[in-house]
């Protein structure tokens, strides 16, 4: 019998009413873990979709519940929005207990998947795979590539960019690429600044996002210089919105898929649950 046979697993995604793909990884990983029969219950919930975060606990009957945020960083959503919606953090509180007893039920709010150490390998795999799959006119070596890790960035919480910068430092220390940099949608340096930053002709951009949603399918390709008309037409035709590689501003640019649908993610989720299972719970 599984050590979590008496527990519920709740996966929390952002979701979007504008792009159905934004919720796909949450359902994908919930289905994969549900099929393994490790938990008594597996639920999905979202900030921008139904079922909503604030209502998900009403349907949980198990005495233990592990809540795993499918987010990249410990930032505005994971530290403020989700705890508030789950009732783990009251208005005005600056801190909250990640392991809480609520009557006969025990709630454990896990660390986000994106901060797990194994994400370095996931990012490197994405960068390598996109060039391997599209080696036109030939596959450049990593020493001839500038690698960019693209994040959202936000002024709401400074932690949102720290995980991106940490991954950049870890990858840069390996010395495999000519250069490794962080770029952001809403903070400096911006994604579109990659053309000035890169010292090589070859550029690989990996979006450090959980889902291939609005940001990765539409916003980032346009920030990289694709026209809105081309993006809309390709979306309507069910085609990739960025063609690998594309020549822009004297650079040859490869743009990968997001990291969230990697088959390795369910193992990261289980790691986060096992970590949280060891925490002492407070009343």
Secondary structure, 3 states (H helix, E strand, C coil): CCCCCCEEEEEEECCCCCCHHHHHHHHHHHHHHHHHCCCCEEEEEECCCCCEHHHHHHHCCCCEEEEEECCCCCCHHHHHHHHHHHCCCCCCCCCCCCEEEECCEEEEECCCHHHCCCHHHHHHHHHHHHHHHCCCCCCCCHHHEEEEEEECCCCCCCHHHHHHHHHHHHHHHHCCCCEEEEEECCCCCEHHHHHHHCCCCEEEEEECCCCCCHHHHHHHHHHCCCCHHHHHHHHHCCCCCCCCCEEECCEEEEECCCCCCCCCHHHHHHHHHHHHHCCCCEC
